[in-house]
Amino acid sequence: MVRGSIKVLKDAASGLNKTLYERLVCPLSRQPLRFCEETNSLISDAIGVSYPIKDGIPCLVPADGKMLDTDAIKREEGGESSGKRETD
């Protein structure tokens, strides 16, 4: 009985986290954040900053954010890089 209760609580917590992440905005741009499962971070596409999530808590302090490479952002969105490769 206890194991079943723990599973229900974990499932409820994960749903709450998803709802929370959908409502958070970037502290710098005030634009919505996108959750990236691959890096377990929240990404501001508006300014190209990734905020880490530590122990389920988003760290939205601007000093904790990391600038993203624009090519990395396009790959995460499923697009292709607009840069052209030069041949030798």
MODELLER restraints for C-alpha pairs under 7 A, 6 or more apart:
rsr = mdl.restraints
at = mdl.atoms
rsr.add(forms.Gaussian(group=physical.xy_distance, feature=features.Distance(at['CA:24:A'], at['CA:32:A']), mean=6.33, stdev=0.5))
rsr.add(forms.Gaussian(group=physical.xy_distance, feature=features.Distance(at['CA:24:A'], at['CA:33:A']), mean=6.29, stdev=0.5))
rsr.add(forms.Gaussian(group=physical.xy_distance, feature=features.Distance(at['CA:25:A'], at['CA:31:A']), mean=5.23, stdev=0.5))
rsr.add(forms.Gaussian(group=physical.xy_distance, feature=features.Distance(at['CA:25:A'], at['CA:32:A']), mean=4.38, stdev=0.5))
rsr.add(forms.Gaussian(group=physical.xy_distance, feature=features.Distance(at['CA:25:A'], at['CA:33:A']), mean=5.37, stdev=0.5))
rsr.add(forms.Gaussian(group=physical.xy_distance, feature=features.Distance(at['CA:26:A'], at['CA:32:A']), mean=6.26, stdev=0.5))
rsr.add(forms.Gaussian(group=physical.xy_distance, feature=features.Distance(at['CA:26:A'], at['CA:33:A']), mean=6.10, stdev=0.5))
rsr.add(forms.Gaussian(group=physical.xy_distance, feature=features.Distance(at['CA:26:A'], at['CA:44:A']), mean=6.15, stdev=0.5))
rsr.add(forms.Gaussian(group=physical.xy_distance, feature=features.Distance(at['CA:27:A'], at['CA:60:A']), mean=6.64, stdev=0.5))
rsr.add(forms.Gaussian(group=physical.xy_distance, feature=features.Distance(at['CA:27:A'], at['CA:62:A']), mean=6.95, stdev=0.5))
rsr.add(forms.Gaussian(group=physical.xy_distance, feature=features.Distance(at['CA:29:A'], at['CA:46:A']), mean=6.97, stdev=0.5))
rsr.add(forms.Gaussian(group=physical.xy_distance, feature=features.Distance(at['CA:31:A'], at['CA:46:A']), mean=6.70, stdev=0.5))
rsr.add(forms.Gaussian(group=physical.xy_distance, feature=features.Distance(at['CA:32:A'], at['CA:44:A']), mean=6.82, stdev=0.5))
rsr.add(forms.Gaussian(group=physical.xy_distance, feature=features.Distance(at['CA:33:A'], at['CA:42:A']), mean=5.78, stdev=0.5))
rsr.add(forms.Gaussian(group=physical.xy_distance, feature=features.Distance(at['CA:33:A'], at['CA:43:A']), mean=5.31, stdev=0.5))
rsr.add(forms.Gaussian(group=physical.xy_distance, feature=features.Distance(at['CA:33:A'], at['CA:44:A']), mean=4.90, stdev=0.5))
rsr.add(forms.Gaussian(group=physical.xy_distance, feature=features.Distance(at['CA:34:A'], at['CA:42:A']), mean=5.41, stdev=0.5))
rsr.add(forms.Gaussian(group=physical.xy_distance, feature=features.Distance(at['CA:34:A'], at['CA:43:A']), mean=5.02, stdev=0.5))
rsr.add(forms.Gaussian(group=physical.xy_distance, feature=features.Distance(at['CA:34:A'], at['CA:44:A']), mean=6.47, stdev=0.5))
rsr.add(forms.Gaussian(group=physical.xy_distance, feature=features.Distance(at['CA:35:A'], at['CA:41:A']), mean=6.00, stdev=0.5))
rsr.add(forms.Gaussian(group=physical.xy_distance, feature=features.Distance(at['CA:35:A'], at['CA:42:A']), mean=4.60, stdev=0.5))
rsr.add(forms.Gaussian(group=physical.xy_distance, feature=features.Distance(at['CA:35:A'], at['CA:43:A']), mean=6.29, stdev=0.5))
rsr.add(forms.Gaussian(group=physical.xy_distance, feature=features.Distance(at['CA:36:A'], at['CA:42:A']), mean=6.09, stdev=0.5))
rsr.add(forms.Gaussian(group=physical.xy_distance, feature=features.Distance(at['CA:36:A'], at['CA:43:A']), mean=6.96, stdev=0.5))
rsr.add(forms.Gaussian(group=physical.xy_distance, feature=features.Distance(at['CA:40:A'], at['CA:52:A']), mean=6.77, stdev=0.5))
rsr.add(forms.Gaussian(group=physical.xy_distance, feature=features.Distance(at['CA:40:A'], at['CA:53:A']), mean=6.17, stdev=0.5))
rsr.add(forms.Gaussian(group=physical.xy_distance, feature=features.Distance(at['CA:41:A'], at['CA:50:A']), mean=6.26, stdev=0.5))
rsr.add(forms.Gaussian(group=physical.xy_distance, feature=features.Distance(at['CA:41:A'], at['CA:51:A']), mean=5.49, stdev=0.5))
rsr.add(forms.Gaussian(group=physical.xy_distance, feature=features.Distance(at['CA:41:A'], at['CA:52:A']), mean=4.49, stdev=0.5))
rsr.add(forms.Gaussian(group=physical.xy_distance, feature=features.Distance(at['CA:41:A'], at['CA:53:A']), mean=5.29, stdev=0.5))
rsr.add(forms.Gaussian(group=physical.xy_distance, feature=features.Distance(at['CA:42:A'], at['CA:50:A']), mean=5.69, stdev=0.5))
rsr.add(forms.Gaussian(group=physical.xy_distance, feature=features.Distance(at['CA:42:A'], at['CA:51:A']), mean=5.08, stdev=0.5))
rsr.add(forms.Gaussian(group=physical.xy_distance, feature=features.Distance(at['CA:42:A'], at['CA:52:A']), mean=6.43, stdev=0.5))
rsr.add(forms.Gaussian(group=physical.xy_distance, feature=features.Distance(at['CA:43:A'], at['CA:49:A']), mean=5.80, stdev=0.5))
rsr.add(forms.Gaussian(group=physical.xy_distance, feature=features.Distance(at['CA:43:A'], at['CA:50:A']), mean=4.40, stdev=0.5))
rsr.add(forms.Gaussian(group=physical.xy_distance, feature=features.Distance(at['CA:43:A'], at['CA:51:A']), mean=6.19, stdev=0.5))
rsr.add(forms.Gaussian(group=physical.xy_distance, feature=features.Distance(at['CA:44:A'], at['CA:50:A']), mean=6.34, stdev=0.5))
rsr.add(forms.Gaussian(group=physical.xy_distance, feature=features.Distance(at['CA:48:A'], at['CA:67:A']), mean=5.89, stdev=0.5))
rsr.add(forms.Gaussian(group=physical.xy_distance, feature=features.Distance(at['CA:48:A'], at['CA:68:A']), mean=5.29, stdev=0.5))
rsr.add(forms.Gaussian(group=physical.xy_distance, feature=features.Distance(at['CA:49:A'], at['CA:65:A']), mean=5.87, stdev=0.5))
rsr.add(forms.Gaussian(group=physical.xy_distance, feature=features.Distance(at['CA:49:A'], at['CA:66:A']), mean=5.35, stdev=0.5))
rsr.add(forms.Gaussian(group=physical.xy_distance, feature=features.Distance(at['CA:49:A'], at['CA:67:A']), mean=4.58, stdev=0.5))
rsr.add(forms.Gaussian(group=physical.xy_distance, feature=features.Distance(at['CA:49:A'], at['CA:68:A']), mean=5.60, stdev=0.5))
rsr.add(forms.Gaussian(group=physical.xy_distance, feature=features.Distance(at['CA:50:A'], at['CA:65:A']), mean=5.38, stdev=0.5))
rsr.add(forms.Gaussian(group=physical.xy_distance, feature=features.Distance(at['CA:50:A'], at['CA:66:A']), mean=5.17, stdev=0.5))
rsr.add(forms.Gaussian(group=physical.xy_distance, feature=features.Distance(at['CA:50:A'], at['CA:67:A']), mean=6.44, stdev=0.5))
rsr.add(forms.Gaussian(group=physical.xy_distance, feature=features.Distance(at['CA:50:A'], at['CA:68:A']), mean=6.63, stdev=0.5))
rsr.add(forms.Gaussian(group=physical.xy_distance, feature=features.Distance(at['CA:51:A'], at['CA:59:A']), mean=6.06, stdev=0.5))
rsr.add(forms.Gaussian(group=physical.xy_distance, feature=features.Distance(at['CA:51:A'], at['CA:60:A']), mean=6.02, stdev=0.5))
rsr.add(forms.Gaussian(group=physical.xy_distance, feature=features.Distance(at['CA:51:A'], at['CA:64:A']), mean=6.45, stdev=0.5))
rsr.add(forms.Gaussian(group=physical.xy_distance, feature=features.Distance(at['CA:51:A'], at['CA:65:A']), mean=4.61, stdev=0.5))
rsr.add(forms.Gaussian(group=physical.xy_distance, feature=features.Distance(at['CA:51:A'], at['CA:66:A']), mean=6.61, stdev=0.5))
rsr.add(forms.Gaussian(group=physical.xy_distance, feature=features.Distance(at['CA:52:A'], at['CA:58:A']), mean=6.14, stdev=0.5))
rsr.add(forms.Gaussian(group=physical.xy_distance, feature=features.Distance(at['CA:52:A'], at['CA:59:A']), mean=5.70, stdev=0.5))
rsr.add(forms.Gaussian(group=physical.xy_distance, feature=features.Distance(at['CA:53:A'], at['CA:59:A']), mean=5.86, stdev=0.5))
rsr.add(forms.Gaussian(group=physical.xy_distance, feature=features.Distance(at['CA:71:A'], at['CA:81:A']), mean=5.73, stdev=0.5))
rsr.add(forms.Gaussian(group=physical.xy_distance, feature=features.Distance(at['CA:74:A'], at['CA:80:A']), mean=6.16, stdev=0.5))
rsr.add(forms.Gaussian(group=physical.xy_distance, feature=features.Distance(at['CA:74:A'], at['CA:81:A']), mean=6.34, stdev=0.5))
